[in-house]
Amino acid sequence: MTGWLDTALRWLSFGLMVLGAAFALTAAIALVRFPDTLSRMHAATKPQVVGLVLVLIGATIQLRGHGNVWMLLLVGLFTLLTIPAVAHLLGRTAYREQRDRDGLLLINELGDDVD
């Protein structure tokens, strides 16, 4: 590659990794600051996964042409496939454990279906 294109890709890679790290940092702060499990679940899934994917894309750009790029793509794919199921199970468990708390949910749409 030419010199300017290589430099531009390095800066793009750097920017994506820093942005991904910022997403992960905000997710970590939210996990500590949010009051209950249901709101922490949001912070543990969405910004954390977006941050990881941004870091993986930045690392893929940095390692282009290297054999480890496929491993990074597999990590991103498995993360995107497993996080929704984990979040669903965590939400169900949190609902079962905390549904007797007053003010947790305004409308109880599940009722006794979870039992």
DSSP file (Angstrom, degrees, kcal/mol; ACC not computed):
  #  RESIDUE AA STRUCTURE BP1 BP2  ACC     N-H-->O    O-->H-N    N-H-->O    O-->H-N    TCO  KAPPA ALPHA  PHI   PSI    X-CA   Y-CA   Z-CA
    1    1 A M              0   0    0      0, 0.0     2,-0.1     0, 0.0     0, 0.0   0.000 360.0 360.0 360.0 159.4    0.0    0.0    0.0
    2    2 A T     >  -     0   0    0      1,-0.1     4,-2.1     4,-0.0     5,-0.2  -0.332 360.0-109.3 -75.8 164.7    1.0    3.6   -0.4
    3    3 A G  H  > S+     0   0    0      1,-0.2     4,-2.0     2,-0.2     5,-0.1   0.893 114.4  47.3 -64.3 -43.1    2.2    5.5    2.5
    4    4 A W  H  > S+     0   0    0      2,-0.2     4,-2.3     1,-0.2    -1,-0.2   0.866 112.2  50.1 -71.6 -34.2   -0.7    7.8    3.0
    5    5 A L  H  > S+     0   0    0      2,-0.2     4,-2.4     1,-0.2    -1,-0.2   0.902 110.7  49.7 -69.2 -40.1   -3.3    5.0    2.7
    6    6 A D  H  X S+     0   0    0     -4,-2.1     4,-2.0     2,-0.2    -2,-0.2   0.907 112.3  48.0 -63.0 -41.6   -1.4    3.0    5.3
    7    7 A T  H  X S+     0   0    0     -4,-2.0     4,-2.2     2,-0.2    -2,-0.2   0.900 110.8  51.0 -65.8 -41.3   -1.3    6.0    7.6
    8    8 A A  H  X S+     0   0    0     -4,-2.3     4,-2.3     1,-0.2    -2,-0.2   0.900 110.6  49.0 -64.4 -40.3   -5.0    6.7    7.1
    9    9 A L  H  X S+     0   0    0     -4,-2.4     4,-2.5     2,-0.2    -1,-0.2   0.870 109.5  52.3 -67.8 -35.5   -5.9    3.0    7.9
   10   10 A R  H  X S+     0   0    0     -4,-2.0     4,-2.6     2,-0.2    -2,-0.2   0.918 111.4  46.4 -64.5 -42.0   -3.7    3.2   11.1
   11   11 A W  H  X S+     0   0    0     -4,-2.2     4,-2.6     2,-0.2    -2,-0.2   0.883 112.5  50.3 -68.3 -37.5   -5.5    6.3   12.2
   12   12 A L  H  X S+     0   0    0     -4,-2.3     4,-2.4     2,-0.2    -2,-0.2   0.924 111.8  48.2 -63.4 -43.6   -8.9    4.8   11.4
   13   13 A S  H  X S+     0   0    0     -4,-2.5     4,-2.2     2,-0.2    -2,-0.2   0.921 112.2  48.9 -61.3 -45.2   -7.9    1.7   13.4
   14   14 A F  H  X S+     0   0    0     -4,-2.6     4,-2.4     1,-0.2    -2,-0.2   0.921 111.3  49.8 -60.9 -45.0   -6.7    3.8   16.3
   15   15 A G  H  X S+     0   0    0     -4,-2.6     4,-2.5     1,-0.2    -2,-0.2   0.898 110.8  48.9 -63.2 -41.6  -10.0    5.8   16.3
   16   16 A L  H  X S+     0   0    0     -4,-2.4     4,-2.5     2,-0.2    -1,-0.2   0.897 111.9  49.0 -65.8 -39.7  -12.2    2.7   16.3
   17   17 A M  H  X S+     0   0    0     -4,-2.2     4,-2.3     2,-0.2    -2,-0.2   0.900 112.7  47.0 -67.8 -39.6  -10.3    1.1   19.1
   18   18 A V  H  X S+     0   0    0     -4,-2.4     4,-2.1     2,-0.2    -2,-0.2   0.912 113.4  48.8 -67.8 -41.4  -10.4    4.3   21.3
   19   19 A L  H  X S+     0   0    0     -4,-2.5     4,-2.1     2,-0.2    -2,-0.2   0.907 112.1  49.0 -64.0 -41.2  -14.1    4.7   20.5
   20   20 A G  H  X S+     0   0    0     -4,-2.5     4,-2.3     1,-0.2    -2,-0.2   0.890 110.2  50.9 -64.2 -39.6  -14.7    1.0   21.4
   21   21 A A  H  X S+     0   0    0     -4,-2.3     4,-2.3     2,-0.2    -1,-0.2   0.866 108.3  52.9 -65.7 -35.2  -12.8    1.4   24.6
   22   22 A A  H  X S+     0   0    0     -4,-2.1     4,-2.4     2,-0.2    -2,-0.2   0.905 108.6  49.7 -66.3 -40.8  -14.9    4.5   25.5
   23   23 A F  H  X S+     0   0    0     -4,-2.1     4,-2.1     2,-0.2    -2,-0.2   0.928 111.8  48.3 -61.3 -44.3  -18.1    2.5   25.0
   24   24 A A  H  X S+     0   0    0     -4,-2.3     4,-2.2     1,-0.2    -2,-0.2   0.881 110.5  52.1 -64.5 -37.6  -16.7   -0.3   27.2
   25   25 A L  H  X S+     0   0    0     -4,-2.3     4,-2.4     2,-0.2    -1,-0.2   0.920 109.3  48.4 -65.0 -43.6  -15.7    2.3   29.9
   26   26 A T  H  X S+     0   0    0     -4,-2.4     4,-2.3     1,-0.2    -1,-0.2   0.872 111.0  51.8 -65.6 -34.4  -19.2    3.8   29.9
   27   27 A A  H  X S+     0   0    0     -4,-2.1     4,-2.0     2,-0.2    -1,-0.2   0.909 110.0  48.8 -65.7 -40.7  -20.7    0.3   30.2
   28   28 A A  H  X S+     0   0    0     -4,-2.2     4,-1.2     2,-0.2    -2,-0.2   0.905 112.0  48.2 -66.0 -41.1  -18.4   -0.4   33.2
   29   29 A I  H  X S+     0   0    0     -4,-2.4     4,-2.2     1,-0.2     3,-0.3   0.906 110.9  51.6 -65.0 -40.7  -19.3    2.8   34.9
   30   30 A A  H  X S+     0   0    0     -4,-2.3     4,-2.7     1,-0.2    -2,-0.2   0.862 103.4  58.2 -65.7 -35.0  -23.0    2.2   34.3
   31   31 A L  H  < S+     0   0    0     -4,-2.0    -1,-0.2     1,-0.2    -2,-0.2   0.864 112.7  40.5 -61.6 -34.3  -22.7   -1.3   35.8
   32   32 A V  H  < S+     0   0    0     -4,-1.2    -2,-0.2    -3,-0.3    -1,-0.2   0.851 121.1  41.7 -80.2 -35.6  -21.5    0.3   39.0
   33   33 A R  H  < S+     0   0    0     -4,-2.2    -2,-0.2    -5,-0.1    -3,-0.2   0.792  88.1  94.7 -88.1 -29.7  -23.9    3.2   39.0
   34   34 A F     <  -     0   0    0     -4,-2.7     6,-0.0    -5,-0.2     0, 0.0  -0.361  67.9-139.5 -70.0 145.9  -27.2    1.8   38.0
   35   35 A P  S    S+     0   0    0      0, 0.0     2,-0.2     0, 0.0    -1,-0.1   0.828  70.5  29.2 -80.2 -33.1  -29.5    0.8   40.9
   36   36 A D  S  > S-     0   0    0      1,-0.1     4,-2.0    68,-0.0     5,-0.2  -0.759  78.9-105.1-130.9 173.3  -31.1   -2.5   39.9
   37   37 A T  H  > S+     0   0    0     -2,-0.2     4,-2.2     1,-0.2     5,-0.1   0.868 112.6  55.9 -66.4 -39.8  -30.4   -5.6   37.8
   38   38 A L  H  > S+     0   0    0      1,-0.2     4,-0.9     2,-0.2    -1,-0.2   0.889 112.0  42.2 -65.2 -38.8  -32.7   -4.7   34.9
   39   39 A S  H  > S+     0   0    0      1,-0.2     4,-1.3     2,-0.2    -1,-0.2   0.843 113.5  53.0 -76.0 -32.0  -31.1   -1.4   34.3
   40   40 A R  H  X S+     0   0    0     -4,-2.0     4,-2.0     1,-0.2    -2,-0.2   0.836 100.5  62.8 -67.8 -31.5  -27.6   -2.9   34.7
   41   41 A M  H  X S+     0   0    0     -4,-2.2     4,-1.1     1,-0.2     5,-0.2   0.885 100.5  52.3 -61.2 -38.4  -28.5   -5.6   32.2
   42   42 A H  H  X S+     0   0    0     -4,-0.9     4,-1.5     1,-0.2     3,-0.5   0.923 111.2  46.5 -61.9 -44.6  -28.9   -2.9   29.5
   43   43 A A  H  <>S+     0   0    0     -4,-1.3     5,-0.5     1,-0.2    -1,-0.2   0.800 110.4  53.8 -69.5 -27.9  -25.4   -1.5   30.3
   44   44 A A  H  <5S+     0   0    0     -4,-2.0    -1,-0.2    -5,-0.1    -2,-0.2   0.702 119.3  30.5 -79.9 -18.1  -23.9   -5.0   30.3
   45   45 A T  H  X5S+     0   0    0     -4,-1.1     4,-2.1    -3,-0.5     5,-0.3   0.877 116.8  38.9-106.2 -61.5  -25.2   -5.8   26.9
   46   46 A K  H  X5S+     0   0    0     -4,-1.5     4,-2.3    -5,-0.2     5,-0.2   0.970 121.8  31.3 -67.1 -62.7  -25.6   -3.0   24.4
   47   47 A P  H  >5S+     0   0    0      0, 0.0     4,-2.4     0, 0.0    -1,-0.2   0.854 119.4  55.1 -67.6 -29.6  -22.6   -0.6   24.9
   48   48 A Q  H  ><S+     0   0    0     -5,-0.5     4,-2.3     2,-0.2    -2,-0.2   0.924 111.2  43.5 -66.0 -43.2  -20.3   -3.4   25.9
   49   49 A V  H  X S+     0   0    0     -4,-2.1     4,-2.7     2,-0.2     5,-0.2   0.909 114.0  50.1 -69.5 -42.0  -21.0   -5.4   22.7
   50   50 A V  H  X S+     0   0    0     -4,-2.3     4,-2.3    -5,-0.3    -2,-0.2   0.916 111.8  49.6 -62.1 -41.8  -20.8   -2.3   20.5
   51   51 A G  H  X S+     0   0    0     -4,-2.4     4,-2.3    -5,-0.2    -2,-0.2   0.918 111.4  48.2 -62.1 -43.9  -17.5   -1.4   22.2
   52   52 A L  H  X S+     0   0    0     -4,-2.3     4,-2.5     1,-0.2    -2,-0.2   0.916 111.5  49.7 -63.4 -43.1  -16.1   -4.9   21.7
   53   53 A V  H  X S+     0   0    0     -4,-2.7     4,-2.4     2,-0.2    -1,-0.2   0.899 110.6  50.3 -64.6 -40.0  -17.2   -4.9   18.0
   54   54 A L  H  X S+     0   0    0     -4,-2.3     4,-2.4     2,-0.2    -1,-0.2   0.915 111.7  47.9 -63.9 -42.4  -15.5   -1.5   17.4
   55   55 A V  H  X S+     0   0    0     -4,-2.3     4,-2.5     1,-0.2    -2,-0.2   0.906 112.2  49.9 -63.9 -41.0  -12.3   -2.7   19.0
   56   56 A L  H  X S+     0   0    0     -4,-2.5     4,-2.2     2,-0.2    -2,-0.2   0.884 110.4  49.4 -66.3 -38.0  -12.4   -5.9   16.9
   57   57 A I  H  X S+     0   0    0     -4,-2.4     4,-2.3     2,-0.2    -2,-0.2   0.917 111.9  49.2 -65.8 -42.1  -12.9   -3.9   13.7
   58   58 A G  H  X S+     0   0    0     -4,-2.4     4,-2.0     1,-0.2    -2,-0.2   0.903 112.5  47.2 -62.2 -41.1  -10.0   -1.7   14.6
   59   59 A A  H  X S+     0   0    0     -4,-2.5     4,-2.3     2,-0.2    -1,-0.2   0.858 109.8  54.1 -68.6 -34.6   -7.8   -4.6   15.3
   60   60 A T  H  < S+     0   0    0     -4,-2.2    -2,-0.2     2,-0.2    -1,-0.2   0.907 109.2  47.7 -65.4 -41.3   -8.9   -6.3   12.1
   61   61 A I  H >< S+     0   0    0     -4,-2.3     3,-1.0     1,-0.2    -2,-0.2   0.911 113.5  48.5 -63.9 -41.1   -7.9   -3.2   10.1
   62   62 A Q  H 3< S+     0   0    0     -4,-2.0    -2,-0.2     1,-0.2    -1,-0.2   0.868 117.3  40.7 -67.0 -36.7   -4.6   -3.1   12.0
   63   63 A L  T >< S+     0   0    0     -4,-2.3     3,-2.3    -5,-0.1     6,-0.3   0.142  81.2 156.4 -99.1  19.4   -3.9   -6.8   11.3
   64   64 A R  T <   +     0   0    0     -3,-1.0     3,-0.1     1,-0.3    -3,-0.1  -0.145  69.1  19.9 -51.7 135.7   -5.2   -6.9    7.7
   65   65 A G  T 3  S+     0   0    0      1,-0.3    -1,-0.3    -5,-0.1     2,-0.2   0.430  99.4 117.7  84.8  -1.1   -3.6   -9.8    5.8
   66   66 A H  S X  S-     0   0    0     -3,-2.3     3,-1.2    -6,-0.2    -1,-0.3  -0.661  72.5-122.1 -98.4 155.2   -2.6  -11.7    9.0
   67   67 A G  T >  S+     0   0    0      1,-0.2     3,-0.8    -2,-0.2     4,-0.4   0.720 104.8  67.3 -69.1 -22.3   -4.0  -15.1   10.0
   68   68 A N  T 3> S+     0   0    0      1,-0.2     4,-1.7     2,-0.2    -1,-0.2   0.540  76.2  85.9 -78.3  -5.4   -5.4  -14.0   13.3
   69   69 A V  H <> S+     0   0    0     -3,-1.2     4,-2.1    -6,-0.3    -1,-0.2   0.890  86.0  54.4 -62.6 -38.1   -8.0  -11.8   11.6
   70   70 A W  H <> S+     0   0    0     -3,-0.8     4,-2.1    -4,-0.3    -1,-0.2   0.854 104.7  54.2 -64.8 -34.1  -10.4  -14.8   11.3
   71   71 A M  H  > S+     0   0    0     -4,-0.4     4,-2.2     2,-0.2    -1,-0.2   0.902 107.8  49.9 -66.2 -39.9  -10.1  -15.4   15.0
   72   72 A L  H  X S+     0   0    0     -4,-1.7     4,-2.2     1,-0.2    -2,-0.2   0.900 109.9  50.8 -64.7 -40.0  -11.2  -11.8   15.7
   73   73 A L  H  X S+     0   0    0     -4,-2.1     4,-2.3     1,-0.2    -2,-0.2   0.883 109.5  50.7 -65.2 -37.6  -14.1  -12.2   13.3
   74   74 A L  H  X S+     0   0    0     -4,-2.1     4,-2.8     2,-0.2     5,-0.3   0.897 108.2  52.3 -66.1 -40.0  -15.2  -15.4   15.1
   75   75 A V  H  X S+     0   0    0     -4,-2.2     4,-2.0     1,-0.2    -2,-0.2   0.931 112.0  46.3 -60.8 -45.3  -15.0  -13.7   18.5
   76   76 A G  H  X S+     0   0    0     -4,-2.2     4,-2.3     2,-0.2    -2,-0.2   0.904 113.3  49.1 -63.8 -41.9  -17.2  -10.9   17.2
   77   77 A L  H  X S+     0   0    0     -4,-2.3     4,-1.6     2,-0.2    -2,-0.2   0.932 112.3  46.5 -64.7 -46.9  -19.7  -13.4   15.7
   78   78 A F  H  X S+     0   0    0     -4,-2.8     4,-2.0     1,-0.2     5,-0.2   0.853 112.0  52.2 -66.6 -33.2  -20.0  -15.5   18.8
   79   79 A T  H  X S+     0   0    0     -4,-2.0     4,-2.2    -5,-0.3    -1,-0.2   0.937 109.9  48.0 -65.6 -45.6  -20.4  -12.5   20.9
   80   80 A L  H  < S+     0   0    0     -4,-2.3    -2,-0.2     1,-0.2    -1,-0.2   0.794 114.9  47.1 -66.2 -26.6  -23.2  -11.2   18.7
   81   81 A L  H  < S+     0   0    0     -4,-1.6     4,-0.4    -5,-0.2    -1,-0.2   0.821 118.4  37.3 -82.9 -32.0  -24.9  -14.6   18.8
   82   82 A T  H  X S+     0   0    0     -4,-2.0     4,-2.2    -5,-0.2     3,-0.2   0.795  99.0  71.6 -94.5 -29.3  -24.7  -15.3   22.5
   83   83 A I  H  X S+     0   0    0     -4,-2.2     4,-2.7     1,-0.2     5,-0.2   0.882  95.6  52.8 -60.8 -41.5  -25.3  -11.9   24.2
   84   84 A P  H  > S+     0   0    0      0, 0.0     4,-2.1     0, 0.0    -1,-0.2   0.912 111.7  46.6 -61.5 -38.7  -29.1  -11.7   23.4
   85   85 A A  H  > S+     0   0    0     -4,-0.4     4,-2.3    -3,-0.2    -2,-0.2   0.914 113.5  48.3 -68.1 -41.1  -29.7  -15.1   24.9
   86   86 A V  H  X S+     0   0    0     -4,-2.2     4,-2.5     1,-0.2     5,-0.2   0.917 112.0  49.5 -64.1 -43.2  -27.7  -14.3   28.0
   87   87 A A  H  X S+     0   0    0     -4,-2.7     4,-2.5    -5,-0.2    -1,-0.2   0.888 110.3  51.2 -64.5 -38.4  -29.5  -10.9   28.4
   88   88 A H  H  X S+     0   0    0     -4,-2.1     4,-2.3    -5,-0.2    -2,-0.2   0.937 112.4  44.9 -64.2 -46.2  -32.9  -12.6   28.0
   89   89 A L  H  X S+     0   0    0     -4,-2.3     4,-2.3     1,-0.2    -2,-0.2   0.887 113.5  50.5 -66.1 -38.3  -32.1  -15.3   30.7
   90   90 A L  H  X S+     0   0    0     -4,-2.5     4,-2.6     2,-0.2    -1,-0.2   0.903 110.8  49.4 -65.6 -41.1  -30.6  -12.6   33.0
   91   91 A G  H  X S+     0   0    0     -4,-2.5     4,-2.3     2,-0.2    -2,-0.2   0.899 110.8  49.7 -64.8 -41.0  -33.7  -10.5   32.6
   92   92 A R  H  X S+     0   0    0     -4,-2.3     4,-2.3     2,-0.2    -2,-0.2   0.924 112.7  46.9 -62.5 -45.1  -36.0  -13.4   33.3
   93   93 A T  H  X S+     0   0    0     -4,-2.3     4,-2.3     1,-0.2    -2,-0.2   0.916 112.1  49.9 -64.5 -42.9  -34.1  -14.3   36.4
   94   94 A A  H  X S+     0   0    0     -4,-2.6     4,-2.2     1,-0.2    -1,-0.2   0.886 109.8  52.1 -63.5 -37.8  -34.0  -10.7   37.6
   95   95 A Y  H  X S+     0   0    0     -4,-2.3     4,-1.1     1,-0.2    -2,-0.2   0.933 110.4  47.7 -62.8 -45.4  -37.8  -10.5   37.1
   96   96 A R  H  < S+     0   0    0     -4,-2.3     3,-0.2     1,-0.2    -2,-0.2   0.901 117.1  42.3 -62.2 -40.7  -38.4  -13.6   39.1
   97   97 A E  H  < S+     0   0    0     -4,-2.3    -1,-0.2     1,-0.2     3,-0.2   0.809 124.7  31.9 -78.3 -29.5  -36.2  -12.5   42.0
   98   98 A Q  H >< S+     0   0    0     -4,-2.2     3,-1.5    -5,-0.2    -1,-0.2   0.291  81.4 104.5-115.2  10.3  -37.3   -8.8   42.2
   99   99 A R  T 3< S+     0   0    0     -4,-1.1     6,-0.2     1,-0.3    -1,-0.1   0.721  76.6  61.3 -70.9 -17.8  -40.9   -8.7   41.1
  100  100 A D  T 3  S+     0   0    0     -3,-0.2    -1,-0.3    -4,-0.2     2,-0.2   0.590  80.1 104.6 -82.6  -9.1  -42.1   -8.3   44.7
  101  101 A R  S X  S-     0   0    0     -3,-1.5     3,-1.1     1,-0.1     4,-0.4  -0.533  78.2-118.0 -71.8 135.2  -40.2   -5.0   45.0
  102  102 A D  T 3  S+     0   0    0     -2,-0.2    -1,-0.1     1,-0.2    -2,-0.1  -0.533  92.0  14.0 -74.6 136.8  -42.5   -2.0   44.8
  103  103 A G  T 3  S+     0   0    0      2,-0.3    -1,-0.2    -2,-0.2     3,-0.1   0.483  87.6 114.6  83.5   3.2  -41.9    0.4   42.0
  104  104 A L  S <  S+     0   0    0     -3,-1.1     2,-0.4     1,-0.2    -2,-0.1   0.945  85.6  19.5 -71.3 -46.4  -39.7   -1.9   39.9
  105  105 A L        -     0   0    0     -4,-0.4    -2,-0.3    -6,-0.2    -1,-0.2  -0.973  60.4-156.3-124.7 138.3  -42.1   -2.2   37.0
  106  106 A L  S    S+     0   0    0     -2,-0.4     2,-0.4     1,-0.3    -1,-0.1   0.895  89.5  27.0 -76.7 -41.1  -45.0    0.1   36.2
  107  107 A I  S    S-     0   0    0      0, 0.0     2,-1.0     0, 0.0    -1,-0.3  -0.988  71.0-149.7-124.8 129.6  -46.9   -2.5   34.3
  108  108 A N        +     0   0    0     -2,-0.4    -3,-0.0     1,-0.2    -9,-0.0  -0.771  25.4 166.1 -99.3  90.4  -46.6   -6.2   35.0
  109  109 A E  S    S+     0   0    0     -2,-1.0    -1,-0.2     1,-0.2     4,-0.1   0.735  72.5  54.5 -79.1 -22.7  -47.2   -7.8   31.6
  110  110 A L  S >  S+     0   0    0      1,-0.2     3,-2.6    -3,-0.2    -1,-0.2   0.821  75.9 168.4 -81.3 -30.5  -45.9  -11.2   32.4
  111  111 A G  T 3  S-     0   0    0      1,-0.3     3,-0.4     2,-0.1    -1,-0.2  -0.321  73.1 -21.1  57.3-127.7  -48.1  -11.7   35.5
  112  112 A D  T 3  S+     0   0    0      1,-0.2     3,-0.4     2,-0.1    -1,-0.3   0.241 111.4 101.6 -97.9  12.3  -47.9  -15.3   36.6
  113  113 A D  S <  S+     0   0    0     -3,-2.6    -1,-0.2     1,-0.2    -2,-0.1   0.784  76.1  58.9 -66.0 -26.9  -46.7  -16.6   33.2
  114  114 A V              0   0    0     -3,-0.4    -1,-0.2     1,-0.3    -2,-0.1   0.821 360.0 360.0 -74.3 -30.5  -43.1  -16.8   34.5
  115  115 A D              0   0    0     -3,-0.4    -1,-0.3    -4,-0.1    -2,-0.2   0.519 360.0 360.0 -66.7 360.0  -44.0  -19.2   37.3
